[in-house]
Amino acid sequence: MKTTRYGKLIAYVAMASASLIFFAIIVVVTLIVYSCGDVTYSITSSDYKPDFLIPIVRLQSNLNFSRKHYDRYKFRSEIRSKSPLRSALNRNRTFVSPRQQRRAEIELSRARAAIRKAASVGNISQLLRNGDVLFSDIYHNPGEFYQSYIEMEKRFKIYVYEEGELPIVHDGPCKDIYTTEGRFIQEMEHGITGHSFRTKDANNAHVYFMPFSVTWMVKYLYKPYTYDLTPLQQFISDYIRVISTKHPFWNRTHAADHFMLSCHDWGPHATKANPSLYNTSIRVLCNANSSEGFDPQKDVSLPEINLRYGDIPKDLITPPQTSSPRPHLAFFAGGVHGPIRPILLNHWKGQDPDLQVYEYLPKHLDYYSFMLASKYCLCPSGYEVASPRIVEAVYAECVPVIISEHYVLPFSDVLKWEAFSIHVKVSEISRLKEILTSVPEEMYLRLKRNLRAVKRHFVLNQPAERFDVYHMILHSVWLRRLNLKVE
């Protein structure tokens, strides 16, 4: 009997050693790949691969949500008596239903299978239904995207946490440069489209939305000119302490199936309030800078849309016809901030009539008129990587010339940005006119045609419409949830 036991023990040790060796090989290979790869997803690369990998993450929760654990979390959450989030943590708690959790994973598994099958379909018309139209040239894989979108409409369920109070939670700005933040929260909580995706049963949800507004935190909690983000991080820390105590879902996946959304420049910094929020959760951010912790495998790049009065400017709603002349080769006007714009202005401000480059546009000239009269719109990064000029250029059907470093472009997991924009390296700014004039007329017309096709994905409708920016944001979150397998 002793020999048998020792034999079993030796076999067990051998199996464990083999597993460890296999794991070590995987880690080494991963490190090699990441050390050699370009995580910024250059839009000029011909061998670009979409982020869609199934699955890229496998999590298994070891947490035991017993009464003992809940009491411990309750103590931690109530340790701060002055917390702005005073919730009755001892009531209305939710528990994970294993059966419903399995059902959700089965649904996602079916969606993955359908998407894989559609990805191999060469003719997109074989997949389209109910009068849907897709312009194939603007997608990495049109069949894969369309099937994924249809599966999202059919299956995707989002639970919105109800904790927190107005105005910092459940509200956000709906005008100016942070429009996207407030409009998304509003649509998710009160819109018709939000209602179709939202579930009141947390056990049925695939993802969990935390509807706090970093922009409103800056307005109501931040002390001007201090550059102290502690109050913002304190609020978020307290908020997470509440939802992770009252509900089991945060702890179940270490926040991997939770998402927040912010268009404020300080959004990424505010998420440092909690390690799981920063490292594991889905962060939907305008400031999508891969050199500052933005991870395109799990995070979502949010388009920055500047609607000064809450609506798309009338001049941009109906741009000139495709055949209308555009007398200017390129146009830019904007403040000199960040490392890239001074280089652009130093080379081209007032240097060439074909390149209309201004620091600030004189008051008697109209910004949008210049965009509509230009073939290319220069979109250099400022203090942060994102710029509302990119979306404004899309509206104006003025081919965006993206001059940026480390910027993960919105929806680049499905959209083929090189099909409707041009990427110029910072080191090539001095050759800007040469680069743009060397674009063949046929290619320019193709870029412009594709730009008109992709516009639908950047329009902020109210109420939201299929395939618009609201749905594209949801689809980006949906893709990242598909890439997560919870056991």
C-alpha positions as CSV (number, residue, x, y, z in Angstrom):
1,M,0.0,0.0,0.0
2,K,2.9,2.3,0.8
3,T,4.4,1.8,-2.7
4,T,1.1,2.6,-4.3
5,R,0.6,5.8,-2.3
6,Y,4.2,6.9,-3.1
7,G,3.6,6.1,-6.7
8,K,0.5,8.2,-6.8
9,L,2.4,11.0,-5.0
10,I,5.3,10.8,-7.6
11,A,2.8,10.9,-10.4
12,Y,1.0,13.8,-8.9
13,V,4.3,15.7,-8.5
14,A,5.3,14.9,-12.0
15,M,2.0,16.2,-13.4
16,A,2.2,19.4,-11.3
17,S,5.8,19.9,-12.5
18,A,4.7,19.5,-16.1
19,S,1.9,22.0,-15.6
20,L,4.3,24.5,-14.1
21,I,6.8,24.0,-16.9
22,F,4.0,24.5,-19.5
23,F,2.8,27.6,-17.7
24,A,6.4,29.0,-17.6
25,I,6.7,28.4,-21.4
26,I,3.5,30.3,-22.0
27,V,4.7,33.2,-19.8
28,V,8.0,33.4,-21.6
29,V,6.4,33.3,-25.0
30,T,3.9,36.0,-24.0
31,L,6.7,38.3,-22.7
32,I,8.7,37.8,-26.0
33,V,5.6,38.7,-28.0
34,Y,4.8,41.8,-25.9
35,S,8.4,42.9,-26.0
36,C,8.5,42.7,-29.8
37,G,5.0,43.9,-30.5
38,D,3.6,47.4,-31.0
39,V,0.8,47.9,-28.6
40,T,-0.2,51.2,-30.2
41,Y,-1.8,49.4,-33.2
42,S,-0.3,51.5,-35.9
43,I,-3.0,52.3,-38.4
44,T,-0.5,52.3,-41.3
45,S,0.5,48.7,-40.7
46,S,-0.6,46.2,-43.4
47,D,-0.4,43.3,-41.0
48,Y,-2.8,44.8,-38.4
49,K,-4.7,42.2,-36.4
50,P,-7.9,43.1,-34.6
51,D,-8.1,42.7,-30.8
52,F,-10.8,40.0,-31.1
53,L,-9.3,36.9,-29.6
54,I,-11.4,34.3,-27.9
55,P,-10.8,33.9,-25.1
56,I,-7.9,36.1,-24.0
57,V,-8.7,35.9,-20.3
58,R,-9.8,33.0,-18.1
59,L,-10.8,33.8,-14.6
60,Q,-12.0,31.5,-11.8
61,S,-13.3,33.0,-8.6
62,N,-12.1,31.5,-5.4
63,L,-14.1,33.8,-3.2
64,N,-16.5,32.4,-0.8
65,F,-19.4,34.8,-0.2
66,S,-20.4,33.5,3.2
67,R,-21.9,35.6,6.0
68,K,-18.4,35.9,7.5
69,H,-17.0,37.4,4.3
70,Y,-19.9,39.9,4.0
71,D,-19.4,41.0,7.6
72,R,-15.7,41.7,6.9
73,Y,-16.5,43.7,3.7
74,K,-19.2,45.6,5.6
75,F,-16.7,46.7,8.2
76,R,-14.3,47.9,5.5
77,S,-17.0,49.9,3.7
78,E,-18.2,51.6,6.8
79,I,-14.8,52.4,8.2
80,R,-15.2,56.0,6.9
81,S,-18.1,57.7,8.5
82,K,-17.8,60.8,6.3
83,S,-18.0,58.9,3.0
84,P,-20.2,60.7,0.5
85,L,-21.7,57.3,-0.4
86,R,-23.9,56.5,2.6
87,S,-25.8,53.3,1.6
88,A,-27.8,50.8,3.7
89,L,-25.3,48.0,3.1
90,N,-27.1,45.5,5.2
91,R,-30.2,45.3,2.9
92,N,-31.0,44.5,-0.7
93,R,-27.8,42.5,-1.2
94,T,-27.6,40.3,-4.2
95,F,-26.0,36.9,-4.5
96,V,-24.6,35.0,-7.5
97,S,-26.9,32.4,-8.9
98,P,-24.6,29.6,-10.3
99,R,-27.4,28.5,-12.7
100,Q,-27.9,31.9,-14.1
101,Q,-24.2,32.5,-14.3
102,R,-23.8,29.3,-16.4
103,R,-26.7,30.4,-18.6
104,A,-25.0,33.7,-19.3
105,E,-21.7,32.0,-20.2
106,I,-23.6,29.5,-22.5
107,E,-25.1,32.5,-24.3
108,L,-21.7,34.0,-24.8
109,S,-20.3,30.7,-26.0
110,R,-23.0,30.5,-28.7
111,A,-22.3,34.1,-29.7
112,R,-18.6,33.3,-30.1
113,A,-19.4,30.3,-32.3
114,A,-21.7,32.4,-34.5
115,I,-19.1,35.1,-34.9
116,R,-16.3,32.7,-35.8
117,K,-18.5,31.2,-38.4
118,A,-19.5,34.6,-39.9
119,A,-15.8,35.7,-40.0
120,S,-15.1,33.1,-42.7
121,V,-18.0,34.3,-44.9
122,G,-16.5,36.0,-47.9
123,N,-19.7,37.7,-49.2
124,I,-21.1,40.0,-46.6
125,S,-24.5,40.1,-48.4
126,Q,-25.1,36.5,-47.3
127,L,-25.2,37.7,-43.7
128,L,-27.1,41.0,-44.0
129,R,-30.8,41.0,-42.9
130,N,-33.8,43.3,-42.5
131,G,-32.4,45.8,-45.0
132,D,-29.1,46.4,-43.1
133,V,-26.3,47.8,-45.2
134,L,-22.6,47.7,-44.5
135,F,-19.8,49.2,-46.6
136,S,-17.2,46.5,-46.4
137,D,-14.1,48.6,-47.1
138,I,-14.1,50.2,-43.7
139,Y,-14.0,47.1,-41.5
140,H,-11.2,44.6,-40.8
141,N,-13.7,41.8,-41.2
142,P,-17.2,43.0,-42.1
143,G,-18.8,39.6,-41.6
144,E,-17.3,39.2,-38.1
145,F,-18.4,42.7,-37.1
146,Y,-21.9,42.4,-38.4
147,Q,-22.6,39.0,-36.7
148,S,-21.0,40.3,-33.5
149,Y,-23.3,43.3,-33.6
150,I,-26.4,41.2,-34.2
151,E,-25.4,38.9,-31.4
152,M,-25.0,41.9,-29.1
153,E,-28.5,43.2,-30.0
154,K,-29.9,39.7,-29.3
155,R,-28.1,38.8,-26.1
156,F,-26.2,41.6,-24.4
157,K,-27.5,42.5,-20.9
158,I,-26.1,45.3,-18.7
159,Y,-26.8,45.9,-15.0
160,V,-26.5,49.5,-13.9
161,Y,-25.6,49.9,-10.3
162,E,-28.2,52.1,-8.5
163,E,-26.0,53.1,-5.7
164,G,-24.8,56.7,-5.4
165,E,-26.7,60.0,-5.7
166,L,-27.0,62.9,-8.1
167,P,-25.2,64.8,-9.5
168,I,-21.9,62.9,-9.4
169,V,-23.6,59.5,-10.0
170,H,-26.4,58.9,-12.6
171,D,-25.6,62.2,-14.4
172,G,-23.0,63.8,-16.6
173,P,-22.4,66.8,-18.9
174,C,-24.4,66.7,-22.2
175,K,-22.8,69.7,-23.9
176,D,-19.3,70.9,-24.8
177,I,-16.2,68.7,-25.0
178,Y,-17.3,66.1,-22.5
179,T,-20.7,65.5,-24.2
180,T,-20.1,61.8,-24.7
181,E,-19.8,61.1,-21.0
182,G,-23.2,62.6,-20.0
183,R,-25.1,61.4,-23.1
184,F,-24.0,57.8,-22.6
185,I,-25.1,57.8,-18.9
186,Q,-28.4,59.4,-19.9
187,E,-29.1,56.9,-22.6
188,M,-28.1,54.0,-20.5
189,E,-30.3,55.0,-17.6
190,H,-33.3,56.7,-19.3
191,G,-33.1,56.0,-23.1
192,I,-35.1,53.6,-25.1
193,T,-32.0,51.9,-26.4
194,G,-30.5,51.7,-22.9
195,H,-33.8,50.1,-21.7
196,S,-33.4,47.3,-24.4
197,F,-29.9,46.4,-23.1
198,R,-30.4,47.1,-19.4
199,T,-31.5,44.4,-17.0
200,K,-32.8,44.9,-13.4
201,D,-31.8,41.3,-12.5
202,A,-28.0,41.5,-11.8
203,N,-27.7,37.7,-12.1
204,N,-28.7,37.9,-15.7
205,A,-26.1,40.6,-16.6
206,H,-23.0,40.1,-18.7
207,V,-21.4,43.3,-17.6
208,Y,-22.0,45.8,-14.8
209,F,-21.9,49.6,-15.4
210,M,-20.8,52.1,-12.8
211,P,-22.5,55.3,-13.8
212,F,-20.3,57.9,-12.0
213,S,-19.1,61.0,-13.8
214,V,-15.5,62.0,-13.5
215,T,-16.3,65.4,-15.0
216,W,-18.9,66.1,-12.3
217,M,-16.4,65.0,-9.7
218,V,-13.9,67.6,-11.0
219,K,-16.7,70.2,-10.9
220,Y,-18.0,69.4,-7.4
221,L,-15.1,67.8,-5.5
222,Y,-11.9,69.2,-7.0
223,K,-10.4,72.3,-5.4
224,P,-9.3,74.5,-8.3
225,Y,-5.6,75.0,-9.1
226,T,-4.5,72.4,-6.5
227,Y,-4.0,69.6,-9.1
228,D,-4.9,67.3,-6.2
229,L,-7.0,64.3,-7.4
230,T,-7.3,62.8,-4.0
231,P,-11.0,63.8,-3.6
232,L,-11.9,62.1,-6.9
233,Q,-10.0,59.0,-6.0
234,Q,-11.5,59.0,-2.5
235,F,-15.0,59.1,-4.0
236,I,-14.4,56.3,-6.4
237,S,-12.7,54.2,-3.7
238,D,-15.8,54.6,-1.5
239,Y,-18.1,53.9,-4.4
240,I,-16.4,50.6,-5.2
241,R,-16.3,49.7,-1.5
242,V,-20.1,50.1,-1.4
243,I,-20.9,48.0,-4.5
244,S,-18.4,45.3,-3.7
245,T,-19.9,45.0,-0.2
246,K,-23.5,45.0,-1.2
247,H,-23.1,42.8,-4.3
248,P,-20.9,39.8,-5.1
249,F,-20.2,40.6,-8.7
250,W,-17.1,42.9,-8.4
251,N,-15.3,40.3,-6.3
252,R,-16.4,37.4,-8.5
253,T,-14.2,38.5,-11.4
254,H,-12.0,41.1,-9.7
255,A,-14.0,43.7,-11.8
256,A,-13.1,42.2,-15.2
257,D,-16.8,42.3,-16.2
258,H,-17.4,45.9,-14.9
259,F,-17.0,49.1,-16.9
260,M,-16.9,52.8,-16.3
261,L,-16.9,55.6,-18.8
262,S,-15.1,59.0,-18.8
263,C,-14.2,61.6,-21.4
264,H,-12.4,63.9,-18.9
265,D,-8.6,64.0,-19.3
266,W,-8.3,62.9,-15.6
267,G,-10.4,59.8,-16.1
268,P,-7.4,57.4,-16.3
269,H,-5.8,59.0,-13.2
270,A,-9.1,58.8,-11.2
271,T,-9.3,55.1,-11.9
272,K,-6.1,54.6,-9.9
273,A,-8.3,54.8,-6.8
274,N,-8.7,51.0,-7.0
275,P,-6.2,48.5,-8.4
276,S,-8.9,46.3,-9.8
277,L,-10.6,49.2,-11.5
278,Y,-7.3,50.3,-13.1
279,N,-5.8,46.9,-14.0
280,T,-8.7,44.6,-14.6
281,S,-12.0,46.4,-15.3
282,I,-13.1,47.8,-18.7
283,R,-12.3,51.5,-18.7
284,V,-14.0,53.4,-21.5
285,L,-11.9,56.5,-21.9
286,C,-11.4,59.4,-24.3
287,N,-7.8,59.7,-23.1
288,A,-6.8,56.4,-24.6
289,N,-3.0,56.7,-24.3
290,S,-1.2,53.4,-24.4
291,S,1.9,54.9,-22.8
292,E,-0.1,55.9,-19.7
293,G,-1.7,52.5,-18.8
294,F,-4.5,52.3,-21.5
295,D,-4.7,48.6,-22.4
296,P,-6.6,48.1,-25.7
297,Q,-7.1,44.4,-24.9
298,K,-9.5,45.3,-22.1
299,D,-10.1,49.1,-22.3
300,V,-12.2,51.0,-24.8
301,S,-11.2,54.1,-26.7
302,L,-14.1,56.6,-26.5
303,P,-14.5,59.2,-29.3
304,E,-14.2,62.8,-28.1
305,I,-17.2,64.7,-29.4
306,N,-17.5,68.5,-28.8
307,L,-21.1,69.5,-29.1
308,R,-21.1,73.1,-27.9
309,Y,-24.9,73.3,-27.7
310,G,-25.7,69.6,-27.3
311,D,-26.3,69.0,-31.1
312,I,-24.2,68.4,-34.1
313,P,-23.5,71.9,-35.8
314,K,-25.9,72.5,-38.6
315,D,-23.1,73.2,-41.0
316,L,-21.7,69.6,-40.5
317,I,-25.1,67.8,-40.7
318,T,-25.2,68.1,-44.5
319,P,-21.6,68.6,-45.9
320,P,-21.1,69.6,-49.5
321,Q,-21.7,67.0,-52.2
322,T,-18.7,64.8,-53.1
323,S,-18.2,66.6,-56.3
324,S,-18.0,70.0,-54.7
325,P,-14.5,71.6,-54.9
326,R,-12.3,71.9,-51.8
327,P,-9.8,74.6,-52.5
328,H,-7.6,74.1,-49.4
329,L,-5.2,71.1,-49.3
330,A,-5.3,71.0,-45.4
331,F,-6.5,73.0,-42.4
332,F,-5.7,73.3,-38.7
333,A,-6.5,75.9,-36.1
334,G,-6.0,75.4,-32.4
335,G,-4.1,76.2,-29.2
336,V,-0.4,75.6,-28.9
337,H,-0.3,73.0,-26.1
338,G,1.3,69.6,-25.8
339,P,4.5,68.5,-27.6
340,I,3.2,68.0,-31.1
341,R,1.4,71.3,-32.0
342,P,4.4,73.6,-31.5
343,I,6.3,71.5,-34.1
344,L,3.3,71.7,-36.6
345,L,2.9,75.5,-36.2
346,N,6.7,76.1,-36.3
347,H,6.8,74.4,-39.7
348,W,3.6,75.4,-41.3
349,K,1.9,78.4,-39.7
350,G,1.6,81.1,-42.4
351,Q,4.2,79.3,-44.6
352,D,2.1,77.9,-47.4
353,P,-1.4,79.0,-48.7
354,D,-2.3,75.4,-49.5
355,L,-1.9,74.5,-45.8
356,Q,-4.2,76.8,-43.8
357,V,-2.5,76.4,-40.4
358,Y,-3.5,78.8,-37.6
359,E,-2.8,79.1,-33.9
360,Y,-6.2,80.5,-33.2
361,L,-8.6,81.3,-36.0
362,P,-9.3,85.0,-36.4
363,K,-12.8,85.9,-35.2
364,H,-14.0,86.9,-38.7
365,L,-13.3,83.4,-40.1
366,D,-15.5,80.4,-39.5
367,Y,-13.9,77.1,-38.3
368,Y,-16.3,74.7,-39.8
369,S,-16.3,76.6,-43.2
370,F,-12.6,75.9,-43.3
371,M,-13.1,72.2,-42.6
372,L,-15.7,71.9,-45.3
373,A,-13.5,73.7,-47.8
374,S,-10.4,71.5,-47.1
375,K,-9.5,68.1,-48.5
376,Y,-7.6,67.1,-45.3
377,C,-8.1,68.1,-41.7
378,L,-4.9,68.0,-39.5
379,C,-5.6,66.4,-36.1
380,P,-2.5,66.7,-33.9
381,S,-2.7,65.7,-30.2
382,G,-2.6,68.4,-27.6
383,Y,-2.0,67.9,-23.9
384,E,-3.7,64.5,-24.3
385,V,-3.9,62.2,-27.2
386,A,-7.6,62.5,-28.1
387,S,-8.9,65.4,-30.1
388,P,-12.5,66.3,-31.0
389,R,-11.2,67.4,-34.5
390,I,-11.1,63.8,-35.5
391,V,-14.9,63.4,-35.2
392,E,-15.5,66.9,-36.5
393,A,-13.4,65.9,-39.6
394,V,-15.5,62.8,-40.0
395,Y,-18.7,64.9,-39.9
396,A,-17.3,67.4,-42.4
397,E,-16.0,64.5,-44.7
398,C,-12.6,66.1,-44.5
399,V,-10.1,63.3,-44.4
400,P,-8.5,63.2,-40.9
401,V,-4.7,63.4,-40.8
402,I,-3.8,61.9,-37.5
403,I,-0.6,63.2,-35.9
404,S,-0.3,61.5,-32.6
405,E,1.8,59.1,-30.6
406,H,0.4,56.2,-28.4
407,Y,-3.2,57.0,-29.3
408,V,-5.5,54.0,-29.6
409,L,-8.1,55.1,-32.1
410,P,-11.8,54.6,-31.3
411,F,-13.4,51.3,-32.5
412,S,-10.1,50.3,-34.0
413,D,-10.8,46.7,-33.1
414,V,-13.4,46.6,-36.0
415,L,-12.8,49.8,-38.0
416,K,-10.0,49.9,-40.6
417,W,-8.8,53.5,-40.0
418,E,-6.3,53.4,-42.9
419,A,-9.4,53.1,-45.2
420,F,-10.7,56.6,-44.3
421,S,-7.8,58.5,-42.7
422,I,-4.0,59.2,-43.0
423,H,-1.5,58.7,-40.2
424,V,1.5,61.0,-40.3
425,K,4.4,60.5,-37.8
426,V,5.5,63.4,-35.7
427,S,9.0,63.1,-37.3
428,E,7.4,63.6,-40.7
429,I,5.6,66.9,-40.0
430,S,8.1,68.8,-42.0
431,R,7.1,66.7,-45.1
432,L,3.4,67.2,-44.6
433,K,2.7,68.8,-47.9
434,E,4.8,66.3,-49.8
435,I,3.0,63.4,-48.1
436,L,-0.5,64.8,-48.8
437,T,0.2,65.9,-52.4
438,S,1.6,62.5,-53.2
439,V,-1.8,60.8,-52.4
440,P,-3.2,59.8,-55.8
441,E,-6.6,61.4,-56.6
442,E,-8.2,58.0,-56.9
443,M,-7.0,57.1,-53.4
444,Y,-8.2,60.4,-52.0
445,L,-11.7,59.9,-53.5
446,R,-11.7,56.4,-52.0
447,L,-10.8,57.8,-48.5
448,K,-13.5,60.4,-48.8
449,R,-16.1,57.8,-49.9
450,N,-15.2,55.5,-47.0
451,L,-15.4,58.5,-44.7
452,R,-19.0,59.1,-45.7
453,A,-19.7,55.4,-45.0
454,V,-18.1,55.4,-41.5
455,K,-19.8,58.6,-40.4
456,R,-22.8,56.7,-39.1
457,H,-20.6,55.1,-36.4
458,F,-19.6,58.5,-34.9
459,V,-23.0,60.3,-34.9
460,L,-24.5,61.0,-31.5
461,N,-28.2,60.6,-32.0
462,Q,-30.9,61.4,-29.5
463,P,-32.6,58.9,-29.2
464,A,-29.8,56.5,-30.1
465,E,-30.0,54.7,-33.5
466,R,-28.6,51.3,-34.6
467,F,-24.9,51.4,-35.5
468,D,-24.4,55.0,-34.1
469,V,-21.7,56.0,-31.6
470,Y,-23.7,54.9,-28.6
471,H,-24.1,51.4,-30.1
472,M,-20.5,51.3,-31.1
473,I,-19.4,52.0,-27.6
474,L,-21.6,49.2,-26.3
475,H,-20.2,46.9,-29.0
476,S,-16.6,47.7,-27.9
477,V,-17.6,46.7,-24.3
478,W,-19.4,43.6,-25.7
479,L,-16.2,42.5,-27.5
480,R,-14.2,42.8,-24.4
481,R,-16.8,40.7,-22.5
482,L,-16.7,38.1,-25.2
483,N,-12.9,37.9,-24.6
484,L,-13.5,37.1,-21.0
485,K,-14.5,33.6,-19.9
486,V,-15.8,33.4,-16.3
487,E,-15.9,29.9,-14.7
